[in-house]
Amino acid sequence: MCSLINRYLFVSVGGCVLAVVTMGVYSALLFASTFVFMLLVCSVDPGCIHSWVFGIQMLWQTFWHLLIQYREYYLHEPVSIRLFLAVSSLMLLTQRITSVSLDLQEERAVLPPDASPHRKRWVLLLPLSSYVLNFTTLLGGPLCSYSQFVSLIEGISLSPPPNPLGVVSLKVMQVLLLEWVRYCLVYCMQHHASDPSNSGVLCGVLWLWGLAAVLRIRYYSHWRISECLNNAAGFGFWADFSGNSPNWSGLSDGDLWTIETSSRVSEFARRWNATTASWLRRLVFLRCKTFPLLMTFGFSVWWHGLHLGHFVGFLGWAAAVKADYQIHRYLHPKLTSTWRKLLYTCISWINTQMIITCVVVAVELRDMSGLRLLSVTYLGLFPLFNIILLFILLSSKTTH
């Protein structure tokens, strides 16, 4: 069994090697952020460290996002896939270091008060660097809290998790199944309606829904692969003292069935990319006194890269979530019979699928091409209808 220091070194060195191999020279983006973060931890008072970490990290990340846009849209130069990968990892690193800075500010992670400088460097900086550069989360989520990470690394020799081979094998099979479904969807879309603008309204809507489903399945596969890597390293195990089988779902961004059966836009927003949603809730929603929902989705636009499709997609999603709350509050008391509740659930599920389709197409395509697709297929009318209904309900509420 490796010593505690060797375990931390293995995790952090593995992350450094993975970064250099996959990102090349652009791995310096991550190393620079980590170095500055360590300097701030050692020099800034814990009571105000979050403001410094948040400001510097978001400025650094935004600089690279805007540089990519400048090279893509103004210079029309091809952007290296390694740079895209580095900036994507930089976004995940932002999640981890801002989570730690909040922990320090809220005294959930306390610096050792009476440790010598040499011991403080090992006790504090080595776990932090291992957490930030952890090879299991460097290229993908889910987001693990710093306290969970430390408790697992330090307690792995005391209560090691069971063998995850069976769970990892099952999740690998799920990834293969998801990729097969995605292949079938792509095949059907290519051979039945290659141009949604020239087909009927219903065919165009179904084609665009299929495109959004293909894009979402990529996320589900990526999340499952990330879970496999974390589980193989011993992360994500929940001890079950009731005698049931071991639960390896402690770290998960969500599964297809749970998310796609959501019948409300607000439910979908909470379940989609669950650890990131929890991070946004803690970082923005719970800390904003005015318009917390709008500020949360607005920050998501900033964090994702400030593309035109991000503005339209995320702000439209925020309006749809707000409308969902108002519509449910208005209609729920009127659903007195079972068939009314069933009808409302079905209509609400269809509306949720159409809203999420608009969001995914706008966000993933990023530029005007996604917005043109939404306009030619009339699918963009769904979020517009929700926004109009929101204003009607709000105006009727103020008049009464």
N, C-alpha and C positions, 0 to 999 in steps of 0.2 A: 504494500500500500504506500503510495507516494506521500511525502510530508505535505503539510499545509502550504508552505511556500512553493514547493514544486508544483502543486496543483494549480495555484494561481499563475505561476510562470507558464505552465503548459497551455492554459486557456488563452493567456494574452499573447504569447509567442505564436501560438497557432493562428490567432487572429491576424497578427502582423504578416505572417507568411502568406495566409490566404489573401490579404489585401494586396500585397506586392504581386502575387501570381496573377490575380484577376484584374487588377487595375493598373499595374505598372507604375509609371511615374506619378499618376494621379492619386495613388495611395497616400501621397504627401498631404492631401486635403484632410484626410482622417487623422493622420499623425499630428498635423498642426493644431487641429481642434482639440485633440487629446492633451497635447502639451500645454496649450493655453488654459484649458480647464484645470489641469493640475496646478498651474501657477496661481490661478484664482483661488483654488481650494486652500492653498498654503498661505495666501497673502490677504484675502478679503474676509471680513467678519462674517460669520454664518448668517447673521440677521439680515444682511443685504446682498448675499452672494448670488441669489437667484436673479436679481435684476442685471447684474454684471454678466452672468453666464448666458442668460436668455438674450440680452442685447447683442453681445459679441457673436454668439453662435448664429443667430438669425441673420445678422449682417453678413457674416461669412458665407452662409448658405445662399442668401439672396444674391450676393455678388456672382456666384457661379451659375445660379439659375438665369440671371439676366445676361451673363456672358454667353450661355448656350443659345438663348433667344436671339441675341445680336448676331451670332455666327450663322444661325439657321435662317432668319428672316431678312436680315439686312445684307450680310455678306454672301449668303447662299452657299456657305461652305459645309461640307459634310463634317459632322461632329463624331469624334471617336466614341465607339461603344464603351471603351474603358472609362471615358469621362462621364458618360451617362450612368454607368455602374457606380462610379465613385460618388457622384452627386446623390444617387439613390441611397447609397449606404450612409452618406452624410446626413440625410434626412432621418434615418433610423438612429444615427448617433445623436442627433438633436433630441430625440425622444429620451434616450438614456441619460444624457448629461443634465437635461432640464429636470428629469425626474429626481436625480440625485440632488440637484441644487434645491429643489423644493423640500426634499427630505432633510437636508441640512438646515434650511431656513425654518422649517416646522419642527426641528429637533427630533425627527424620526431616526436620523442617522447622526450620532453625536461624535465629535472629534475626541480622541483620548486626551483628557486634560493634563495628566501628570506623566505622560510618556516622554522619554528622552528623544532628542531630534532623530537619532538613528532608528530607534524603535518606532517612532511615529511614521517615518518614511515607509517602513515595511508594513506596519499595522494598517495604515490608511491608504497610501498611494498605490501599493501593489494590488489590493482588492479593487480599488477604483479603476485602475488601468485595465485590470482583467475584466471587470464588468463592462467597461466602455468598448474594449476591443475583443470581446468574447467571440470566438470563431463560430459559435452556434447561432448568433444573432447578427453577425456582421453583414450578411447579404440578404437577410429577411427576418421578419418577426417570428413569433409574437414577442411583445414587450414583457420582459420579466422585471419585477421590482428589484432594487438593489438589496433590500433585506432578504428577499427570497434567494437571490443569488448567493449571498454570503452564508446564509444558513445551510444551503445545500452543500457548498464547497467545504465548509467547516464541519458539517455533521455527516459527511459521506462515509467517514471511517467508523462513526459510531452507529449509524443506522442506515446502511447502504440500501438503495432502492432495489426492488427485485429485478430480475433479468427482463429487459424490455424487448427481447427478440420477437416474441409473439405479437406484441402491439405494433412494433415497427413494421413487421411483415404485413399485418392487416392494413395499415395505413398506406403502404406501398401499393397494395392491391387496389385500394380506393383511388389512388392517384392514377393508376393505369386505367381504371374504369372511367374516371372523369375525362382523361385524355381521349378515350375511345368515343365517349359521348360528344366531346368537342369535335372530333374528326367527322363524326356522322352529321353533326349540324353544319359544319363547313361544307361538306359534300352536298348536302341538300340545298344549301343556299347558292352554291355555285351552279347547280344544274337545273334549278327551277325558277329563280328570279335573280339574275345577276345585276339588273338595274331596277331598283325599287321605284324610281321616278316614272318609269314607263309601264308599270303594272297598276292594278287597281289599288284603291285605298286600303282595303283589308289586306291584300297581299303585301303591300308596302309596309304596313304596320307590323305584320308578322315577320317580314324579312328583317326589319330593324330590331324587333324583339329578339330574333335569333342571333343577330350580330351582337347585341348587348349580352345575351346569354353566353356566347362564345368568349367574350371578353371577361365576363365574371368567372367562368369556369377556370380561366387561367389563374385567377386569384385563388380560387379554392384549391387548385393543384399546388400552387406555390405555398399556401398555408400548410397543407398536409405535408409537403416535403420539409418545410421548416420544423413542423412538429416532430417528424421522424428524426431529424438531426438532433433536436433538443432531447427527445426521449432516449435516443441512443447514447447521449452524453449523461443521462441520468436526471435531466430536468423535466419538470412537469408532473412528477408523481405525487398523488394525493393518497396518503394512508387512509384506508377504510377500516375502521375498527368494528364494523357491524358484521364482519365475516364474509363480505362479498369479495369479488375478484378485485385486484388492484386497479386503481383509476389513474390513467396516464393523461387525463384531459385537463390538468392544471394549467397548462399553457396552450391556449388555442385562440385563434382569431375567428373561429366560427366554422360551422359545416354547412353544406349546401341545403340539407333538408330543413334545418332549423331556421335559416335565414330566408330561404325562398318561400316558405309557407307563411311568412309574416303577412298579416292582412292589413297592417297599417304602416304608413310611411314612417312614423316615429319609431315603431318597433324595428323596422328594417334598419333605420339609422343607428339604433343602439346595438343591434346585433352584428352589423356589417363591420368587419375589421375590429373586433371587440376590444382588444387591448389598446389600439390606437384611439378608439372612441372613449375609453376610460381615461386615457392620457389627456385628450382634448377637454374632457369634462373637468378634470382636476386642474389643468393648466389655465383654462380660459373660462369655461362656463361657471364654475363655482366661485371664481374670483372677480367676475364682472357684475357690477351692480345695475347697470343699465343695458338693456337689449342683449342679454347673455347668449341667446340662441343665435342672433345675427352675428355677434362678435365671434362666436365659436366657429361658425361656418366661414366667416370672413378670414379668420386666422388660418383656417384650412386652405383657403385660396392662396394665402401668402406662403404657407409651408409647402404646398405642392408645386409652386413655381410661377404663379401669376400669369398664366396663359389666358387667352380670351375664353377658351372653353371652360377653364376652371372658374372664372367669374360667373359665367352663365350657369354652369352646372351646379356649383355649390350654393350660390345665392338662390337659385331656383329651388334647390333641395330644401334650404332653410325656410323659404316661403311655404313650400308644400308641407313641411313638418308643422309649422305654425297653423296652417289651414287644417291639418289633420286633427290637431288638438281642439280647435274651435268646432269643427264639424262633428267630431265624436261627442263633445260636450253638449252640442245642440240636439243631436239625433239619438243618443243613447237612452235618454229617458222615454223616448217615444217608441222604443223597440219593446213592445209589451208581449209579443207572441214569438213562438219559436221560428216560424217561417219568416217573419220580418228580420229576426236576428241573422238567420241563415242567408237571406237575400242581401242584407247589409254587408255581411262578411264576404260574400262572393264579389259584390260590386267593389268593395273596398280593396280586396286582393287584386282585382284587375286594375284598378286605379293605381295601386302601389307598384305593380309591375310596369305599367306604362310610365309612371313618374321616374322610376329607377332606370328604365331604358333610356329616357331622355338624359338623365344625369350621367350615366355611363358613357353614352355616345359623345356627349359634349365634353366630358372630362378626358376621356381616353384619346379622342381624335384631336383635342386641344385647340384646333384652329377653326376657320370658317367652314371647312368641309363637313364637320359634324353638325353645325348649325344649319347648313343647307339641307342635309339629309332630314333633319327634323322638320324643316319647313315643307319640303316636297312631299313628304309622307303624311303631313298633317298631325304627326304625333306630338308636336310641340303645343298643340291645343290643350293637351291634358294638364300640364303645369299651369298654363294660362287660365284654364277654367278653375283650377284650385285657387289661384291667386284672386280671381274675380270673386269667387265664393267667399274667400277669406274677408275681403273688403266689405261684402254685403253683410256678413255676420257681424263684423266689427261695427259697421255703421248702425245696424239695427240694435246692437247692444248699447251703443252710446245714446241713441234716441230714446231708449226705454230707461 
